[in-house]
Amino acid sequence: MPNMSRRVHIAVVQPPAVGSDMPHTVMRDRAVELLDEAGARGADIICLPEYLNAMGRDEAMWQEPPGIEAEPLQTEVAELARRHSTYVILPLLAGDNGRITNTSFLLDRSGAVVGRYDKTHLTAVEREDQNVCPGDDYPVFDVDFGRIGIMTCYDGHFPEVARILALQGAEVIFFPTLQRRLTAEALDLQVRCRAIDNCVYVARASYGTPEGIAWVPGMVAGKSCIVDFEGTALADTGPRVGVASTTIDLDRPRVKERSFGGQVGDAAQFLRQDRRPDTYGRLLEP
């Protein structure tokens, strides 16, 4: 059923990271199981991690990925979206008329694809070795509970991405990623900063330490989490495989003082009003 309130149950899925003891097929099946679990919790929207159909796959997959219509994983995910009446963000390596893209597809509660975001900031490996083509736009999507945006992995290192999404009215930014080399502390700070700077919720989905393996520092940090606009973590998987979910209220007042001793009001509005785009010219320089 469509959500007519502004209380929204958000979930992020953290499947096991692929490796010598974790083939793609096992990871993929576990991701689908966790998606089903998140749907059973009553999630209104669920975010999966980056490159879900490609991690651990052979070179042929990276050279000629299928389009969304031919992707078997999309069929399974669409069925779960229908069954649980939930939105799903499905990040895939996708073929698109001869182009290869790192694309997050938005599926609605009926399982239909209703939007896509092509990652704009590609890593050197993506550009030079995998021939992935960048996107050049930052769309936002109106869903039945509000407005959302998506940024992908390396995009998170460029604060302009989250800012553009917020300026377009995104209330929640979903952040599918596979970043594994940053520390848990760095990942935590990155998500919190994007949330605080833009007065938005941020929901990050990544990969975790496979079940049955003892986590030690230096291993994949995971950190699939949901953070509010004040930078408070509302749900967090840590390094482990699982689902992080929570209910947020998008009508919760985002109140702060405009400045020390200044007027009290909507923090997001203050951020928009107090910007100085006339001084930001250097951001446009190569």
N, C-alpha and C positions, 0 to 999 in steps of 0.2 A: 504493500500500500504506500502511496506517496506520503511523505512526511510533511504535515501541515504546520508543525511547530518548528521552533528553532532549536530544540534540544536534539542533538545529533550524536548517534553512536558511531564513532570512528574506530577502525581497526587497521593495524599494519601487520603484515605477515613476514616472519623471518625463517626461511627454510635453511637447511644445512648448506654450507659452502662446498662447492665441488672440489675434488682432489683425488689423490691416488686411491683412496678408500671410499670415495663418494662419487660415483658416476653420475652423469647428467640425468639418466632415467630415474634413479632413486631420488635425487634432489627434486626433480620435477613432480614426481608422484607425492612426495612429502609436502611440497608447496600446495598442491591441489587439496590434500587432506587438511592442511592448515587453513586454506581458504574456506573450505566447508565448515570447519570449526568456527571461524570468525563469523560466517553467515549464520550459524546456529546460535551464536550469542546475540543475534539481532542487530548486527551492524548495518548502518545505513550506507556506508561506503568503506571499501577495503582497498588498501594499496599493497601491491606486490613489488618485489625488488627489480632492479634494472636487469635487462638482458635475460629474462627468465627462460626463454626458449633456446638460448645459445650457450650458456655457461657449460663448459666441458664437452661441447660438441666438436666434431671434426672440421677440418679446413673447408670442406665442401659447403657446409652450412654457412660459414662466414663469407664465402665467395658468392653464393647464390641463395640467400634466404628467401623463404616464401612470402608472398603478400598476405595481408591479414585474412583474406577469404580462404586461403589454402593452409593456414596455420592450424594444426590439430589442437594445440593448446587453447587457442581462442574458442574452439567449439566447446571444450570442457568448461572453460571459465564462464562462457556465456550461459551454459546450462545451470551452473551454480548461481549466477547472478539472477536468473529467472526463478530458480527454486527458492532462494532466500529473499527475493525482492530487494536487492542491494545494488548500488553502484560498485563498479570495480575499476581500478586503474591497473592496466595490464601492460607492462613494459616489455617490448620485443625488439629483437633484431629483425628488421622488416625489409623486404624487397618492394620497391615502388617504381614501376616503369623504368627498370634498369638502374635505379639508384638504390643504394643501401642506406638505411636510416636507423638511428637509435630512437625508437618511437614509443611513447606511452599512449596507449589507446584508452579512452574513457568509454566504458560500457554502462548503459543505463539499467534500470531495475528489470527491464525485459530482456536484457542480454544484448541489445543492439549497440553497435558502435556509434557513438554520437559525437565524438571529438578525438583529437590527437594532438600531441605536442612532440615535435622533433627536437631532440637535444641540440642546443645551439653551440655550447662550448665543448668541443671534442678534445680528447687527449691526443698526444702525438701518435700513440699506437693506433688509435681509431682512425686518425687522418692518413697516416703514412703506411701502415701495415694492413689495415682492415678495410680501407677505402670507404669508410663511412662518410656520408655527406651531412653537413650541418643543417639545422633549421635556421630560419631567419626571422622568427616571429615569436611572440610571447602571448598566446591566447589565454583567455580566462573562460570559464564555463559556468553557465547558470544551470544549477540543478534544483531539485524541488525544495531544498532547505537553505540555499544561499548561493554564493559565488565562490568558485575554487580556481586555483592555478596549480601548475606542475613545474618543477625544475628537476633536473636529472643529474645526480652524481657531481661531476666536475663543475657543473653550473653553480653549485653551492659555494665555490671559491670566489665567485664574482658577485658581490653584493648588489650590483645593478639589476640582476635577474629578479630577485625577490622584491626589490623596490618597484620595478616596473609592474610586476603582478599586483602588488599592493595598491599602487596608484590606479590600477584598473578596477579596483574594488574587490580583489580576492580576499576572502576572510580566512580561508584555510589554504595553505600551500602544501601540497604533497611532494615528497622528496624521495623518489626511488633511487637507489644507489647500490653499488657493490664495493665502495671504498673499504679497503681492508688494511691499509698500511698506516693510517693515522691511528693514534692512540685513542682509547675510549674517552679520555679527557678532552682531546682536540675535537673529536666528533660531537661530544656533548656541548662544548662551547660554540661550535659552528651552528648547531641547530638553535640553541638558545639566543645567540646573537641575531640570527635572521628573524626570529620571532619578535624579540624586543625592538629591534631597529624599525620594524615595519608594523608593529602592533597587530600581528596575525598569529593564528595557530599554525604550527608546522608539524607535519606527520612524516617521519622518516622510515623507510623500509629497506632493509639490507639482508645480508646473509650471516648466519651464525655458526658457531662451533658444532660440528656434527654430534648427535646424541651418542653417549657412551664413551666420549673422549673427554678427559680432564682438561679444562681450560687453564692455560698458564699465560702470563704476560708475554706479548709478542705474537700471540695467535690472533685470528680474526676477532675484532672487537664487537661486531654485531651492532648494538645500540639502535635497533629499531625502536622508535619512541614517538610519543605525542607530547608536544610542549605547548603551553598556552602563551598568550600575548605578553605575559609578564615574565616569561622565561622559566616557568615552573614545569617540571616534568610531571605529567599526569599518568603516564604509563610507559614502561620501558622493559624490553626483553633482556637487557644486558647482553652478554655474549651468546646466550643459549638459543636454540631453536624454539620457536613458539609464536604466539600471537600476543601483541599488546593492544589493548582496546580500552576505551573509556567513553563516557558520555559528556559532551560539551554543550554549553548553552551559548549560541551565537548572539543572543540578546543580552548576555551579561555585560553590564556597563564597563567600558574601557576608560575609566576615569583617572585623571592625574592632574596635578598642577601644571599649568602651562610653563611656568618658571618658578623659581623659589619665591614663595609669597604671592604668586600670580593667581589668575582666575583658575577655577576648577572646571574641567570639561572633558570632552571626548579626546582621548590621547591620539587616536588616528587622525582626527581632524586637525589637531595642533601640528602634527608632523607634516601634513599636506600644506597647511597655511604658512608654516615657518620655513619651508624649503627656500633655497636660493639658487634656482636653476640658472640665473644669470651669471653665477660664478663657477659653473660646472663645465665650462668649455673644454678644459684639459681632458675631461673624460672622453671626449670625442676624438682626441688626437691618437694616431696609430702608436 
